[in-house]
Amino acid sequence: MNASRSMKLGGRGSALSRVQAQLASDALSTIGIETDFVPITTQGDRDQQSSLRAIGGQGVFVRAVESALLTGEIDLAVHSAKDVPPEIADGTVLAAYLPRGDVRDALVSRSGAGLLDLPQGARVGTGSRRRAAQALHLRPDLELADIRGNVDTRLEKMERGEYDAVIVAAVGLQRLGRAPSQLIPIDLMMPSPGQGALVIQCRVEDADSLSAINHLPTAQAVSAERAMLRALGAGCSLPLAALGGVRFGEIILAGRLMSADGTERIELQRTSEDPEEVGAEVAETLLERGGARLIEADRSS
């Protein structure tokens, strides 16, 4: 990769994606790489009606961008790390994580109330089974309803009265300058693997050129979360949460696996110096402690 020339940076075309692309561009400029942004429409952007699970799950926001990277339409791709599936396209690598933002989920309600203070039976919009299950664990009286669209679209639907509240990633609101009604504490709602982090993907041969902007603590934490996701296997579509951190040279990883209705929850924490090792250990223990039974019941439902 020639740092003296402009590179094409691809990503989704939403307002939030453009803000995130600018963050990546600013980081790249510190190592002499200037970028031109190339917006790419993904399957998840085209189909705003179907649930994410119905149209392919986690990878629907990434595959088209990866394809553009492999064909040379773009040189680099920027993703929200939570959108990147456990297995990425052959010939590419997640080369540089930027310093992680807020990992929490946020609730925005028409009344300004927080999750525990919403009225009985309130209708709450989310496109995430993880958020829905954790909300139902806390408030089984709530009506959790599927919602699609970018952050502004979701907020507009709420303001029109289609929902009493919506749950979204706090970092997305912050990057768009929007205020939440509540930043939900992590012990109440653990985040998705990779939430709050941005990652730059490139072709394998270009990876070394980006090493100087890779934020190691973020890379280690998210790599552990992704290793847990990978070890649980493609057959696991259950609500899954994870949060990694680095302290005194060790990676601390907490994992949480739930039934879709939130009535059952398995969680644990492990430490290791190796992200792949701790991710695999947390996944294995989750399965041993009842996760395998939950996965089989979910497949049969």
N, C-alpha and C positions, 0 to 999 in steps of 0.2 A: 504494500500500500504506500503510495507516494504522498507524504504529508504536505508537500508543497502545492498540491492542487485541490480543487474543490471536490468533495465526495457527495454522492447522492444518499441521503438519509431517508429511509422509508418508514411509514407508520400509518396508522388509521387517520382519517380526516376529520374527526370530531374536534370540537373546541378544546376539550381536555387533552386529547391526543396531541394537538398542536402545541399546547403549553408544555407537555412532556417532551415533545421533540425539541423544543427550544432549550429545555434544561440539558438534554443530551448534546445539543449543538454547542451550548456554552462550555460544557465539559470538554468536548472534542477540540474546541478552539484553543484551550490551554496547552494542548500538545501539537498545535500547529495545523490542525485539520479543520478546514472550513467546509460547511455543508450547505447543500440545497435540499430543501424538504420536498419529498415526493409523496403526496397523500394516496393511500391505497384503500379501496373499498373491499371489505371482507364479507364473508357469508353472514356473519353475525350482524353486520351493518345493514345488509340488504334485507334480511328477514327480521323485522321488528315485532312480529306477532307471535311466532312459535317460541316455546320455552327453549332455553339453551340446551337442556338435556335432549330435546326432540331433534335438534338440528346438528348435534354432534358434540355438545359439551364444551369443555375447556378450550379446545383448539380452534374454535370457529373464528376467533379474532386474530389468529396467528398464521394460518396456513397460506393465505393469499400473499401475506407479506414475506413469508419464507420463500414462496415460489418466485417472487420478484427478485429476491436476493440470489437465488440459485441461477436464474436466467441472466443476471447482470443488469436488470432494469434499475436496481439500486445496489449500493456498495455496503450499506449498513442498515440495520433495522433496529428500531427502538420499541420496546414492549413494556407494558405493566407486567412485572414478573408473575403475578397471580394468574395471568391469562395464558402463560406458556405451559403447554402440556409436559408431562414427565419426559417424553421422548421427543427430541427435536429432529429436524431434517438432517439426513446424512450429508456430510460435507460442510456443516455449519457448527458454530460453537457460541455459547453465551460467554462473550469475551470480557465484558466490563459491566459491573454493577455500580450504579451511582449511590451515594450515601442515602440510606433509607429514610423515608418520611414517616409520618404518623401511621402506625399499623392498625389503629382502632377502626371500628365501625362507628357510624354516626346515624342518629335518628333525626329526621326532620318531620315535624308534625304541624298540622294546621293550627292547633291550639297552643303550640309551644311546649306541650307536655313531653316528659321523657318516657322511656319505654315502660317503666313500672307504674307510671301515673296516667297512662292512656285510659280512656273510659272503657268499661266492660264491653267486650265484643268488638273493639275497634278494628277496622280493616287496614292492614299494614301491607304495603307493597314491597316485594323484593324478588329479584330473579335468582336468588341463591338459596339452595336447599340448606346450606350450612347456617345462614342467618335465620332462615325460617325455623329450623329445628331448635336452635338456641333460644330464639324468642319464645317458642312454644314451651320449652322447658321452664322458662321463667313465668310465662303468662299463657297457660293452655286455653284461656278464654278468647284469645285474639283470633281474628280471621286473617290468616296469612295468604295473600293473593299474589300470583305471579305478575311481574311487571317487566317490561322491556324498554329499551331506548337509552339514550345517553343521559347524563345527570340532569341537564336542564329539562329534557323531555319528561323525566320521571317527576321532577318537582312541579312542572306544569300540570301533569295529570293529577297530582295531589291537590294542587290549588284549585282545580276545576271540581273537586269533590269526589273523584273516583276512589280516592284512598284517604284515610284519616292521617296516615303517616307513611313514610318510606324509610327504608334502611339502605344506606350506601356507604362506600368507603370514605372515611374522614378525609384522607389525603386528597381525594378528588374534589370535595367541597373546598378544601383549603386552597388548592391550586387554581380554582375558578373564582375565588374570593367570595364564596357563599358560606353563610353561618349555619351551623347545626342547632337543633333544639337541645340535643344531648350528644356528647361524646361518650359512647357506651364503654364502661370499664372492661378491661381485658378478661377479668375473672368471670364476668357475666357473658361476654361474647368474644371468644378467641378468634383471631383472624384466619383468613385463608392462607395457605402456603404462598409466600412471595408477596403478600399484600403490603403496600406502601413502598415497594422497591421498583426502580426502573432498571432494565438491563438492555445492553446493546449486543445484538447478535451479528455475526459476520461469517464470511467463509473461513474455513480452517486456516488457510494460508495467510490470512490477514490478522490473526488473533494477537500475535506478539506486538503489533503496532498500537494496540489499545491497552496494554497491561498497565501503563502509567496512570490511567484514570480508574482502574478497578479498585473499588473501596473494599478492602479485604474483610473487615468485620461483617459487612452486609453480604458479601459473596459467601462467606463461611456459613452464616446463619441461614440464608435462603437455600444454599446448597443442601444443608441438612434437612430443611423442610421438604425440598423437592425429592430428596432421597427417600424420605418416609413415604411420600406420595407414590413414588415409583415402586417401592417395596410392597405396598399394599396391592398393587396390580391393577390392570385395566378393568378388571371385573368389579372393582369397588366404586359404586356410584353413591355411596352413603354420604351424608353430611360429615365433612372432615375438616378439622381445624388444626393449625400448628403454629408455633412461634419459637424461633431460635434466637439465641443471643450468645455473645462471647464474653467470658469473664476470666481473667487471669490465665489466658491462653487456652481455656477449655470452652467447647461449644456446649451450651445448655439447650436442650430441645424438649418442649412440651407438646404433646399431641392429644387430640380429643376426637373420638369417633362416636357418632350418635345415631339413633334410630331416626327415621324421617319425621316422626311425630314428636320427637324430643323427650319421650318418656324414658328412654334408656341412654345412658351416657357413660363412656369409658374414657378415662384420661390418666396420663402419667407423664413423668419427666425423667430424662436420662442425661448424662454428660459424657463427653468423649473429646479427644483431640482431633478426631477425624469426622468430617460431616457425613460421609457415606456410612460409616460405621454406626454413628448415633442414630441416623435416620432409619437404617435397617433394624436396629435394636428396638426403637420405639414402635415401629410397624409390627414387628414380630410379637412384641408383648401385647399390643392392642388386640391382635388376632387371638392370642392365647387367652386373653381375659374376657372373651366374649365377642370380639369383633368378627371372627369367622362365622359365628352363628347369625349375627346381625346381617352380614353380607349375604348369606344364603337365604335368609328370610326376605331380604329386599329383592333378590333376583326372582324369587317365587311369587312375589306380590303382583 
